[in-house]
Amino acid sequence: MQAKDNIDWDEALNSIVNICNNYEEWIVNESKGLLSSLIAHEKNKFEDIATLIDLTRRYELIAPNIIPVYREFVDKYCFQAMTKLLNHIKGNQFNDINRKHTTTYGDIIWKYIKDYYLGV
């Protein structure tokens, strides 16, 4: 998708090549930017934590330096997020779409807890 009328394709292609050749650094920097935004906007609800976990963990194998970048933030909120999610489930009735989203969020947070805290 072309967002601007006057794209400098040489610059765009050079940027793509630079990202590809330095993908691990790029992933880490993008993750740091995402975390800064979450902190600045106080995004620490269970939906936010689950989404962050989902977005960042998919890159762990190709960019292992991402792990310490997001872990401090997630570790600070993951148990709180799971507690809020469970209370949310307890206090609400769900339609199929909400149930699916809530289940997905719970699965993501629980997998993180299993992987980093239970060692299962």
C-alpha positions as CSV (number, residue, x, y, z in Angstrom):
1,M,0.0,0.0,0.0
2,Q,1.4,3.4,-1.0
3,A,0.7,5.9,1.8
4,K,2.3,8.8,0.0
5,D,2.3,10.1,-3.5
6,N,6.0,10.7,-3.7
7,I,7.8,7.7,-2.4
8,D,11.6,7.6,-2.8
9,W,11.8,3.9,-3.8
10,D,15.6,3.8,-3.4
11,E,15.2,5.0,0.2
12,A,12.4,2.6,0.8
13,L,14.2,-0.4,-0.6
14,N,17.4,0.5,1.3
15,S,15.4,0.7,4.5
16,I,14.0,-2.8,3.8
17,V,17.4,-4.2,3.1
18,N,18.8,-2.6,6.3
19,I,16.0,-4.1,8.3
20,C,16.5,-7.5,6.8
21,N,20.3,-7.4,7.4
22,N,19.8,-6.2,10.9
23,Y,16.5,-7.8,11.8
24,E,17.3,-8.8,15.4
25,E,18.3,-5.2,16.2
26,W,15.2,-3.9,14.4
27,I,12.9,-6.3,16.3
28,V,14.5,-5.3,19.7
29,N,14.2,-1.5,18.9
30,E,10.6,-1.9,17.7
31,S,9.8,-3.8,20.9
32,K,11.4,-1.1,23.1
33,G,9.2,1.5,21.3
34,L,6.1,-0.6,21.9
35,L,6.9,-1.0,25.6
36,S,7.6,2.8,25.9
37,S,4.2,3.5,24.4
38,L,2.5,1.0,26.7
39,I,4.1,2.5,29.7
40,A,3.4,6.1,28.6
41,H,-0.3,5.3,28.0
42,E,-0.6,3.0,31.1
43,K,-1.7,0.0,29.1
44,N,-1.5,-2.8,31.6
45,K,-5.0,-4.5,31.4
46,F,-5.1,-8.2,30.7
47,E,-5.9,-7.5,27.0
48,D,-2.8,-5.3,26.7
49,I,-0.5,-7.8,28.5
50,A,-1.8,-10.8,26.4
51,T,-1.4,-8.8,23.2
52,L,2.1,-7.8,24.1
53,I,3.1,-11.4,24.9
54,D,1.5,-12.6,21.7
55,L,3.3,-10.0,19.6
56,T,6.8,-10.4,21.2
57,R,7.1,-14.1,21.9
58,R,6.7,-15.0,18.2
59,Y,10.1,-13.4,17.7
60,E,12.0,-15.2,20.5
61,L,13.6,-17.8,18.3
62,I,14.9,-15.4,15.6
63,A,15.7,-12.6,18.0
64,P,16.4,-14.0,21.5
65,N,17.6,-10.5,22.7
66,I,14.0,-9.5,22.7
67,I,13.3,-11.7,25.8
68,P,14.8,-9.4,28.5
69,V,13.3,-6.4,26.7
70,Y,9.7,-7.4,27.3
71,R,10.1,-9.7,30.3
72,E,10.5,-7.0,32.9
73,F,7.3,-5.3,31.9
74,V,5.3,-8.6,31.5
75,D,6.6,-10.0,34.7
76,K,5.4,-6.9,36.5
77,Y,1.9,-7.4,35.3
78,C,1.3,-11.0,34.2
79,F,-0.1,-12.4,37.5
80,Q,-2.2,-9.2,38.0
81,A,-3.5,-9.6,34.4
82,M,-4.4,-13.2,35.0
83,T,-6.3,-12.3,38.2
84,K,-8.2,-9.5,36.4
85,L,-9.0,-11.9,33.6
86,L,-10.4,-14.5,36.0
87,N,-12.4,-11.9,37.8
88,H,-13.7,-10.6,34.5
89,I,-14.8,-14.1,33.6
90,K,-16.5,-14.6,37.0
91,G,-18.4,-11.4,36.8
92,N,-19.7,-11.5,33.2
93,Q,-21.8,-13.4,30.7
94,F,-20.2,-13.7,27.3
95,N,-21.4,-14.1,23.8
96,D,-19.3,-16.4,21.5
97,I,-17.0,-13.6,20.2
98,N,-16.2,-12.3,23.7
99,R,-15.7,-15.8,25.0
100,K,-13.3,-16.6,22.2
101,H,-11.2,-13.4,22.8
102,T,-11.2,-13.9,26.6
103,T,-10.2,-17.5,26.2
104,T,-7.4,-16.5,23.8
105,Y,-6.1,-13.9,26.2
106,G,-6.2,-16.4,29.1
107,D,-4.3,-19.0,27.1
108,I,-1.6,-16.6,26.1
109,I,-1.0,-15.3,29.7
110,W,-1.2,-18.9,31.1
111,K,1.4,-20.2,28.5
112,Y,3.7,-17.4,29.5
113,I,3.3,-18.2,33.2
114,K,3.9,-21.9,32.5
115,D,7.0,-21.3,30.4
116,Y,8.6,-18.8,32.7
117,Y,7.4,-19.7,36.2
118,L,6.4,-23.3,36.2
119,G,9.0,-24.7,34.0
120,V,6.5,-27.3,32.6
